């Protein structure tokens, strides 16, 4: 119907030529107006561009003009998962001290304990900074008597036995390597009566920094296996040998701060090396045995809390506040041997301990949770 009406209208307009010509004239005027507006808009945009170019460069040739293209930056979708940054592995001693600071997300992981520079510790005064534990002298004498009746692995396999036949310079490096290997490893594996890891290195002439630097890492791994973390320790041995050759002429660092900068060397090792290699008592050497026994005896605590210390480094600082400096060297082998024979980590032999009446933890850890569970299971099974 609409098509037929348009056809009728078109025929009627053509039948009236005057009206048709006027309509055609109006449509042509509209087309010209549109063209005029487009031409003026283009000329205006060109003038604006030329004015910007004159303000920037002023009279530059067309050949020097640079076409700038601006691309809209795409937004990153929220569902894209960022790649995880690979962090450095923690030092071997950090496994012994347990916790790692949660803020150590950038760069290298840091240990949970803080190291107080030795230069800032006032160890010259014989007056204790805190109250000494009750009966501590009687307890120490009792431990000495028990230790005199029974030998412990530490008496014949300690790091101080490493390289005893070598010249002083070579012996110091042997003590450093031996202390590195002893971390998280039983004394029998590191310094066995037959052939421990240190003895195997000595037999192959590999207790010298120049030899260790030139030998391949796989050879070191085979010689020190099965010490704990032997792969990481072999890598650290190579790094330590290179540092000692480059900075100390084949010798080892003579300060606690420089020893702590070596890869894989923590506070316990550094104090041990200072005591044995340099005969320089900078602090108490606290390992897992000393840490455990001091807490069982309530000799140490966290400052201001009275709670047990959570790391050997905290134990060292707390113990040094009251223990006389004359006991700092002897306390380590004394308590280590006591921990290996009597005050063991699991099922301590409190019934044979002569100071159990002075120990606040006596008979409270007579059996481990695993053994109690097994015993309960056997009782249920017999029912």
Secondary structure per residue as TSV (DSSP state, phi and psi in degrees):
chain	resnum	aa	ss	phi	psi
A	1	X	-	360.0	-40.0
A	2	X	H	-68.2	-36.5
A	3	X	H	-66.5	-40.7
A	4	X	H	-66.5	-36.7
A	5	X	H	-66.4	-41.4
A	6	X	H	-64.9	-36.6
A	7	X	H	-66.0	-40.5
A	8	X	H	-64.7	-42.1
A	9	X	H	-64.0	-43.0
A	10	X	H	-63.7	-39.7
A	11	X	H	-67.3	-36.9
A	12	X	H	-68.9	-36.1
A	13	X	H	-68.1	-39.4
A	14	X	H	-69.4	-27.7
A	15	X	H	-70.8	-18.4
A	16	X	S	-113.9	90.2
A	17	X	H	-62.6	-32.8
A	18	X	H	-65.8	-46.4
A	19	X	H	-66.7	-38.5
A	20	X	H	-65.6	-39.6
A	21	X	H	-67.3	-36.4
A	22	X	H	-65.7	-42.0
A	23	X	H	-64.3	-40.5
A	24	X	H	-64.2	-37.5
A	25	X	H	-65.5	-41.6
A	26	X	H	-63.9	-41.4
A	27	X	H	-66.3	-36.8
A	28	X	H	-68.0	-36.7
A	29	X	H	-63.0	-40.1
A	30	X	H	-64.2	-39.9
A	31	X	H	-63.6	-41.3
A	32	X	H	-64.9	-37.9
A	33	X	H	-64.5	-41.2
A	34	X	H	-63.8	-42.4
A	35	X	H	-62.6	-40.3
A	36	X	H	-63.1	-42.4
A	37	X	H	-64.4	-38.7
A	38	X	H	-66.3	-41.0
A	39	X	H	-64.5	-42.5
A	40	X	H	-66.3	-36.5
A	41	X	H	-66.3	-39.5
A	42	X	H	-66.8	-42.4
A	43	X	H	-64.3	-37.6
A	44	X	H	-64.9	-42.4
A	45	X	H	-66.2	-36.7
A	46	X	H	-65.7	-39.9
A	47	X	H	-65.3	-36.7
A	48	X	H	-66.7	-41.0
A	49	X	H	-65.0	-42.3
A	50	X	H	-65.4	-37.0
A	51	X	H	-66.9	-37.1
A	52	X	H	-65.4	-41.2
A	53	X	H	-66.5	-37.7
A	54	X	H	-66.8	-35.5
A	55	X	H	-69.1	-32.9
A	56	X	H	-78.8	-61.6
A	57	X	T	-105.4	-27.3
A	58	X	S	62.8	90.2
A	59	X	S	81.1	23.1
A	60	X	-	-76.4	151.7
A	61	X	-	-72.2	158.0
A	62	X	G	-64.4	-27.2
A	63	X	G	-68.3	-23.8
A	64	X	G	-92.1	-1.7
A	65	X	-	-71.5	138.5
A	66	X	-	-112.5	127.8
A	67	X	-	-83.7	118.4
A	68	X	-	-100.1	126.4
A	69	X	-	-116.6	124.1
A	70	X	-	-104.2	123.0
A	71	X	-	-107.5	132.9
A	72	X	-	-70.9	129.8
A	73	X	-	-73.8	130.6
A	74	X	-	-79.1	140.0
A	75	X	-	-77.7	138.5
A	76	X	-	-76.6	129.0
A	77	X	-	-62.6	146.4
A	78	X	T	-68.0	-22.4
A	79	X	T	-82.4	-3.8
A	80	X	-	-72.5	126.5
A	81	X	-	-89.3	127.1
A	82	X	-	-71.6	146.6
A	83	X	-	-71.5	140.3
A	84	X	-	-77.3	135.3
A	85	X	-	-78.5	135.1
A	86	X	-	-79.2	120.9
A	87	X	-	-96.3	157.7
A	88	X	-	-70.9	148.2
A	89	X	-	-69.2	145.9
A	90	X	-	-70.5	154.4
A	91	X	-	-62.9	158.3
A	92	X	H	-60.3	-39.6
A	93	X	H	-68.3	-18.4
A	94	X	H	-68.3	-24.9
A	95	X	H	-67.0	-36.3
A	96	X	H	-69.3	-36.3
A	97	X	H	-88.1	0.2
A	98	X	-	79.9	-97.1
A	99	X	-	-69.7	149.6
A	100	X	B	-121.6	137.1
A	101	X	-	-60.0	129.3
A	102	X	T	-66.7	-19.4
A	103	X	T	-81.9	-5.1
A	104	X	-	-86.1	67.0
A	105	X	-	-101.9	-11.7
A	106	X	S	-113.1	134.5
A	107	X	S	68.9	-140.9
A	108	X	S	-79.3	142.8
A	109	X	-	-70.0	142.5
A	110	X	-	-109.2	150.7
A	111	X	B	-75.0	158.8
A	112	X	S	-74.3	-19.2
A	113	X	S	-94.5	158.3
A	114	X	-	-110.7	141.5
A	115	X	-	-100.8	121.6
A	116	X	-	-86.6	123.7
A	117	X	-	-56.7	139.2
A	118	X	G	-64.6	-31.5
A	119	X	G	-64.0	-22.3
A	120	X	G	-91.6	-5.4
A	121	X	S	-94.1	128.7
A	122	X	-	-90.2	92.3
A	123	X	-	-100.6	1.8
A	124	X	S	-76.9	-27.5
A	125	X	-	-77.7	134.7
A	126	X	-	-85.7	-10.1
A	127	X	S	-79.1	124.4
A	128	X	-	-66.0	144.9
A	129	X	S	-80.9	-20.6
A	130	X	S	-130.4	169.8
A	131	X	-	-66.8	133.9
A	132	X	-	-75.2	146.5
A	133	X	-	-62.0	149.3
A	134	X	T	-67.1	138.2
A	135	X	T	62.8	23.5
A	136	X	H	-66.1	-34.1
A	137	X	H	-67.1	-41.5
A	138	X	H	-64.4	-39.6
A	139	X	H	-63.7	-44.4
A	140	X	H	-64.8	-41.4
A	141	X	H	-64.6	-39.7
A	142	X	H	-63.6	-39.1
A	143	X	H	-66.0	-39.2
A	144	X	H	-61.7	-41.9
A	145	X	H	-65.3	-42.8
A	146	X	H	-64.2	-37.7
A	147	X	H	-68.3	-28.0
A	148	X	H	-73.4	-18.8
A	149	X	H	-87.7	-20.1
A	150	X	S	-144.3	130.6
A	151	X	-	-77.4	149.5
A	152	X	-	-119.8	158.1
A	153	X	H	-54.4	-33.6
A	154	X	H	-66.3	-21.5
A	155	X	H	-69.7	-25.8
A	156	X	H	-121.6	-6.0
A	157	X	H	-128.6	21.9
A	158	X	-	-74.6	167.1
A	159	X	G	-64.8	-25.1
A	160	X	G	-68.5	-14.0
A	161	X	G	-82.8	-12.6
A	162	X	T	-68.7	131.3
A	163	X	T	60.2	33.0
A	164	X	T	-65.4	-23.2
A	165	X	T	-93.2	-0.8
A	166	X	S	-87.7	160.4
A	167	X	-	-61.4	161.5
A	168	X	H	-53.9	-44.8
A	169	X	H	-64.6	-46.1
A	170	X	H	-68.6	-34.1
A	171	X	H	-65.9	-38.1
A	172	X	H	-61.6	-41.6
A	173	X	H	-67.3	-36.6
A	174	X	H	-64.6	-38.2
A	175	X	H	-65.1	-39.5
A	176	X	H	-63.7	-45.9
A	177	X	H	-65.1	-41.4
A	178	X	H	-63.0	-40.8
A	179	X	H	-67.0	-34.8
A	180	X	H	-64.3	-42.7
A	181	X	H	-70.9	-27.5
A	182	X	H	-75.0	-15.9
A	183	X	T	-65.0	129.9
A	184	X	T	57.5	32.4
A	185	X	S	-143.0	140.9
A	186	X	-	-68.4	149.5
A	187	X	H	-59.2	-35.7
A	188	X	H	-63.6	-29.2
A	189	X	H	-78.2	-38.0
A	190	X	H	-81.9	-44.0
A	191	X	S	-129.6	57.9
A	192	X	-	-66.6	155.4
A	193	X	T	-65.7	-28.8
A	194	X	T	-85.3	-89.9
A	195	X	T	-138.8	95.4
A	196	X	-	-80.9	179.1
A	197	X	H	-60.9	-40.1
A	198	X	H	-66.1	-41.2
A	199	X	H	-64.9	-37.9
A	200	X	H	-65.5	-39.2
A	201	X	H	-64.2	-40.6
A	202	X	H	-65.6	-40.7
A	203	X	H	-63.1	-33.0
A	204	X	T	-93.2	12.0
A	205	X	T	65.4	32.3
A	206	X	-	-114.6	34.7
A	207	X	S	-107.6	23.4
A	208	X	S	-118.5	139.5
A	209	X	H	-63.4	-36.5
A	210	X	H	-68.0	-34.0
A	211	X	H	-71.7	-42.6
A	212	X	H	-64.5	-36.1
A	213	X	H	-67.6	-34.2
A	214	X	H	-88.8	-16.5
A	215	X	S	-85.3	153.7
A	216	X	-	-77.6	156.4
A	217	X	H	-65.9	-32.9
A	218	X	H	-63.6	-37.2
A	219	X	H	-63.9	-40.5
A	220	X	H	-65.2	-41.8
A	221	X	H	-58.2	-44.2
A	222	X	H	-65.7	-34.0
A	223	X	H	-76.9	-34.2
A	224	X	H	-95.0	-10.3
A	225	X	T	-61.3	136.1
A	226	X	T	-109.1	46.2
A	227	X	S	-63.5	154.8
A	228	X	T	-63.6	135.6
A	229	X	T	57.2	43.2
A	230	X	H	-62.8	-30.7
A	231	X	H	-66.1	-46.7
A	232	X	H	-68.0	-36.5
A	233	X	H	-68.9	-35.3
A	234	X	H	-62.9	-41.1
A	235	X	H	-64.5	-42.8
A	236	X	H	-67.5	-33.3
A	237	X	H	-61.5	-42.5
A	238	X	H	-62.6	-42.7
A	239	X	H	-66.2	-42.8
A	240	X	H	-64.1	-42.4
A	241	X	H	-60.2	-42.1
A	242	X	H	-65.3	-41.5
A	243	X	H	-65.5	-43.9
A	244	X	H	-64.3	-37.1
A	245	X	H	-70.3	-40.2
A	246	X	H	-77.5	-40.9
A	247	X	H	-102.3	-25.4
A	248	X	H	-126.0	15.4
A	249	X	T	62.0	33.3
A	250	X	T	90.3	-7.0
A	251	X	S	-91.7	-176.9
A	252	X	-	-109.9	161.7
A	253	X	-	-59.3	146.2
A	254	X	-	-105.8	5.8
A	255	X	S	-124.7	155.1
A	256	X	H	-64.7	-40.5
A	257	X	H	-63.1	-40.2
A	258	X	H	-72.4	-34.9
A	259	X	H	-63.5	-38.0
A	260	X	H	-68.8	-16.2
A	261	X	T	-82.1	-13.2
A	262	X	S	-72.9	144.5
A	263	X	T	-65.7	130.8
A	264	X	T	83.6	0.6
A	265	X	-	-102.4	118.6
A	266	X	-	-105.7	-175.2
A	267	X	H	-58.6	-43.9
A	268	X	H	-60.2	-46.9
A	269	X	H	-64.5	-42.5
A	270	X	H	-62.2	-44.6
A	271	X	H	-65.6	-37.9
A	272	X	H	-63.8	-44.7
A	273	X	H	-65.7	-40.0
A	274	X	H	-62.8	-39.8
A	275	X	H	-69.6	-47.8
A	276	X	H	-83.1	-48.6
A	277	X	T	-77.0	-41.4
A	278	X	S	-108.0	-3.1
A	279	X	-	52.4	42.1
A	280	X	-	-125.9	107.4
A	281	X	-	-82.8	105.7
A	282	X	-	-101.6	-18.0
A	283	X	S	175.8	177.7
A	284	X	-	-82.8	135.3
A	285	X	-	-84.6	111.1
A	286	X	-	-113.8	116.0
A	287	X	-	-109.0	-166.1
A	288	X	H	-66.2	-31.5
A	289	X	H	-69.2	-48.2
A	290	X	H	-62.5	-41.2
A	291	X	H	-61.0	-45.1
A	292	X	H	-68.5	-47.0
A	293	X	H	-68.4	-40.0
A	294	X	H	-62.8	-35.8
A	295	X	H	-73.6	-35.9
A	296	X	H	-65.5	-35.1
A	297	X	T	-82.8	-4.7
A	298	X	T	61.4	36.5
A	299	X	-	-84.2	-19.8
A	300	X	-	-132.5	158.7
A	301	X	-	-162.8	161.1
A	302	X	-	-70.9	140.9
A	303	X	T	-59.3	127.8
A	304	X	T	77.5	-3.2
A	305	X	T	-114.8	-31.6
A	306	X	-	78.1	2.1
A	307	X	-	-86.2	165.0
A	308	X	-	-63.3	149.1
A	309	X	-	-72.1	148.7
A	310	X	S	-103.8	-3.5
A	311	X	S	-150.3	155.4
A	312	X	H	-58.3	-31.6
A	313	X	H	-68.3	-39.6
A	314	X	H	-64.2	-38.8
A	315	X	H	-62.4	-43.5
A	316	X	H	-58.1	-48.5
A	317	X	H	-63.6	-41.0
A	318	X	H	-69.5	-38.5
A	319	X	H	-69.1	-37.1
A	320	X	H	-70.8	-14.0
A	321	X	T	-70.1	-25.4
A	322	X	T	-130.4	-23.9
A	323	X	S	-74.0	129.2
A	324	X	-	-57.8	144.9
A	325	X	G	-64.3	-23.5
A	326	X	G	-64.5	-20.0
A	327	X	G	-98.2	-1.7
A	328	X	T	-64.5	-36.9
A	329	X	T	-79.4	-43.8
A	330	X	H	-72.5	-24.5
A	331	X	H	-64.5	-30.5
A	332	X	H	-69.5	-59.5
A	333	X	H	-63.9	-28.2
A	334	X	H	-64.8	-51.3
A	335	X	H	-76.5	-30.5
A	336	X	H	-64.1	-47.2
A	337	X	H	-64.2	-37.9
A	338	X	H	-64.3	-37.6
A	339	X	H	-72.4	-26.4
A	340	X	H	-80.3	-24.7
A	341	X	H	-111.4	-39.9
A	342	X	T	-117.4	-61.4
A	343	X	S	-88.1	64.0
A	344	X	-	-73.4	161.3
A	345	X	S	-60.7	-45.0
A	346	X	S	-113.7	138.5
A	347	X	S	51.3	61.3
A	348	X	-	-60.3	146.2
A	349	X	-	-87.0	65.6
A	350	X	G	-64.5	-28.8
A	351	X	G	-67.2	-25.3
A	352	X	G	-103.5	2.9
A	353	X	-	-83.0	126.7
A	354	X	T	-77.7	-9.3
A	355	X	T	-113.6	20.7
A	356	X	G	-64.2	-23.3
A	357	X	G	-75.1	-13.5
A	358	X	G	-105.3	-2.5
A	359	X	-	-99.6	120.5
A	360	X	T	-69.3	-12.4
A	361	X	T	-105.2	6.7
A	362	X	T	-63.6	137.4
A	363	X	T	62.0	16.3
A	364	X	S	-99.3	-11.1
A	365	X	S	-130.0	47.5
A	366	X	S	-70.6	-24.2
A	367	X	S	-145.3	150.4
A	368	X	-	-79.3	158.8
A	369	X	H	-57.2	-33.8
A	370	X	H	-67.4	-44.7
A	371	X	H	-66.7	-36.2
A	372	X	H	-64.0	-39.1
A	373	X	H	-65.0	-43.0
A	374	X	H	-64.3	-40.7
A	375	X	H	-64.8	-42.2
A	376	X	H	-62.9	-36.7
A	377	X	H	-66.4	-37.6
A	378	X	H	-66.7	-37.5
A	379	X	H	-64.5	-43.7
A	380	X	H	-63.8	-39.0
A	381	X	H	-67.2	-33.6
A	382	X	H	-71.5	-27.2
A	383	X	-	-69.2	360.0
